[in-house]
Amino acid sequence: MGETAVQKPARQLLARDERRAQLLRAAATAFARAGFAATSMEDVGTEAGVTKLIVYRHFASKEELYRDVLSAVSQRLHEEFLCGLNLPDSERHGFMSRSILIVARENPDGFRLLTTHAAREAQFAGLSQEFAEQGLHTADLMIGDMIPDATVKRWASKVIVGYLVQGVLAWLESGDPDRDDEFVELATQGLLAMFLAWADHERVPEPLRRAMAENARAAGR
């Protein structure tokens, strides 16, 4: 009997946009595992199940690829945050933690790159800082005049951004995805409790004031 030839599984053909998205996810995993310097385009291809030639067809360089991973995650966070912000008041409860968690669940390694690893890479520290500043600016706008002391407001903005990002990062490590709704509620209650301690209650809009009062009653049980 002749030997039976072992056929390799055919590589899946994807549309260009789908292949690009696949490569970005694979790159995020490879970079998060070994860092920028220690990761090659071949490593990214291996993670994606393609050759490095395919990777180079979509990205001219490793640096471009890393930047595009960061940009893609940042854009998704922006999209989800705007979506939550535009919800009716009755549906906005928890939207800040939820919007971040949605993106982090979609691409956990990409989220870790943007929020943690990129700041340690000299080529990308500027992008990481830009993302952080955008978060602080957003927090500042949302606080408005509810914290009238400028120094306290700047401090509160930094604490809020750090609380939201670090909370999601910690939940990615230890939380059960089936309990994500519970995490969102816990994180939101914690955020409201902090803000209650900092804000001038006379400047807080009535819907938020009611939510803060309900949170305070729940904490006193």
C-alpha positions in Angstrom: 0.0 0.0 0.0 1.3 3.5 -0.8 1.7 6.0 1.9 -1.2 8.3 2.4 -0.3 12.0 1.9 -1.0 14.2 4.9 -2.7 17.3 3.8 -2.3 20.5 5.7 -5.5 22.4 6.5 -6.1 25.1 4.0 -5.5 28.6 5.3 -8.7 30.5 5.8 -9.3 33.2 3.3 -10.5 36.4 4.9 -11.6 39.7 3.5 -9.0 42.4 3.9 -10.7 44.2 6.8 -11.3 40.8 8.6 -7.6 39.8 8.1 -6.4 43.2 9.4 -8.6 42.8 12.5 -7.3 39.3 13.1 -3.7 40.5 12.8 -4.3 43.3 15.2 -5.7 40.9 17.8 -2.8 38.5 17.2 -0.3 41.3 17.5 -1.8 42.5 20.8 -1.4 39.0 22.2 2.2 38.6 21.0 3.3 42.1 22.1 1.6 41.7 25.5 3.4 38.4 26.0 6.9 39.4 25.1 7.1 43.1 24.7 7.8 45.2 21.6 11.5 44.6 21.2 11.3 40.8 21.7 8.4 40.3 19.3 9.0 39.9 15.6 6.6 40.1 12.7 7.1 36.4 12.3 5.9 35.9 15.9 2.7 37.9 15.0 2.2 35.7 12.0 2.6 32.6 14.0 0.0 33.9 16.5 -2.4 34.6 13.7 -1.7 31.4 11.8 -0.2 33.1 8.8 3.2 33.8 7.3 5.0 37.1 8.1 4.6 38.0 4.4 0.8 38.3 5.1 1.5 40.5 8.1 3.7 42.8 6.0 1.0 43.0 3.3 -1.1 44.8 5.9 1.5 46.6 8.0 4.7 48.2 6.7 6.6 47.8 10.0 6.4 46.4 13.5 6.1 49.9 14.9 3.2 50.7 12.6 1.5 47.5 13.7 1.9 48.3 17.4 0.6 51.9 16.9 -2.4 50.6 15.0 -3.2 48.1 17.9 -3.2 51.1 20.3 -5.2 53.2 18.0 -7.8 50.5 17.4 -8.4 50.0 21.1 -8.5 53.7 21.8 -11.1 54.2 19.0 -13.3 51.4 20.4 -13.2 53.0 23.9 -14.2 56.3 22.4 -17.1 54.7 20.5 -18.4 52.8 23.5 -18.1 55.7 25.8 -20.1 58.0 23.4 -22.7 55.3 23.0 -23.2 55.2 26.8 -23.1 58.9 27.1 -25.9 59.3 24.6 -28.2 56.9 26.4 -31.3 58.3 28.2 -30.6 59.2 31.9 -32.7 56.2 33.0 -30.3 53.8 31.1 -26.9 55.5 31.8 -26.3 53.9 35.2 -22.9 52.2 35.1 -22.1 53.2 31.6 -18.5 54.3 32.3 -17.3 51.0 33.8 -19.5 49.1 31.3 -18.1 50.8 28.2 -14.5 50.2 29.3 -15.2 46.5 30.2 -16.9 45.8 26.8 -13.7 46.9 25.0 -11.5 45.1 27.4 -13.4 41.9 26.9 -13.2 42.2 23.2 -9.5 42.7 23.1 -8.0 42.1 26.6 -4.4 42.1 25.4 -4.9 45.2 23.4 -6.5 46.9 26.4 -3.5 45.9 28.5 -1.1 47.3 25.9 -2.8 50.7 25.8 -3.3 51.1 29.5 -0.2 49.5 30.9 2.6 48.2 28.6 2.8 51.1 26.1 3.9 53.6 28.7 7.0 51.4 29.3 7.9 51.4 25.6 9.9 54.5 24.6 8.5 54.6 21.1 4.9 54.6 22.3 4.9 56.4 25.7 3.6 59.5 23.9 0.5 57.6 22.7 0.0 56.2 26.1 0.2 59.7 27.6 -2.2 61.1 25.0 -4.7 58.4 25.9 -4.4 59.2 29.6 -4.8 63.0 28.9 -8.0 62.3 26.9 -9.3 60.4 29.8 -8.5 63.2 32.2 -10.1 65.7 29.9 -13.3 63.7 29.7 -13.4 63.3 33.5 -12.9 67.0 33.9 -15.8 67.8 31.5 -18.1 65.4 33.3 -17.3 66.8 36.7 -18.0 70.3 35.4 -18.6 72.6 38.3 -19.7 69.9 40.7 -16.3 70.1 42.4 -15.6 73.9 42.5 -12.1 73.7 43.9 -9.7 73.5 40.9 -7.0 71.6 42.8 -9.5 69.0 44.1 -11.1 68.7 40.7 -7.7 67.9 39.0 -7.0 65.3 41.7 -10.5 63.8 41.4 -10.2 63.5 37.6 -7.0 61.5 38.0 -8.5 59.3 40.7 -11.6 58.6 38.7 -9.7 57.6 35.5 -7.3 55.4 37.5 -10.2 53.8 39.4 -12.1 52.9 36.2 -9.1 51.6 34.3 -7.4 49.7 37.1 -10.7 48.3 38.2 -11.3 46.8 34.8 -7.7 45.5 34.6 -8.1 43.8 37.9 -11.5 42.3 36.9 -9.9 40.9 33.7 -7.4 39.0 35.9 -9.7 37.7 38.6 -13.3 38.2 37.5 -15.8 35.8 36.0 -17.2 37.1 32.7 -20.6 35.7 33.8 -20.5 38.2 36.7 -19.6 41.2 34.6 -22.9 42.9 35.4 -22.2 42.5 39.0 -18.7 44.1 38.6 -20.3 47.0 36.8 -22.7 47.6 39.6 -20.0 47.3 42.3 -17.6 49.6 40.4 -20.4 52.2 39.9 -21.4 52.1 43.5 -17.8 52.7 44.5 -17.4 55.5 42.1 -20.6 57.2 43.3 -19.5 56.9 46.9 -16.2 58.6 46.2 -17.8 61.3 44.2 -20.3 61.9 47.0 -17.5 62.7 49.3 -15.9 65.2 46.9 -18.8 67.0 45.2 -20.7 70.1 46.2 -24.2 68.6 46.6 -25.9 71.8 45.7 -24.2 71.7 42.3 -25.1 68.1 41.5 -28.0 67.6 39.1 -31.1 66.0 40.6 -30.9 62.6 38.8 -27.3 62.1 39.9 -28.1 63.4 43.4 -30.9 60.8 43.7 -28.5 58.1 42.6 -25.9 59.3 45.1 -28.5 59.3 47.9 -29.6 55.8 47.0 -26.0 54.7 47.1 -25.5 56.3 50.5 -28.6 54.5 51.9 -27.4 51.2 50.5 -24.0 51.7 52.1 -25.6 52.4 55.5 -27.5 49.2 55.6 
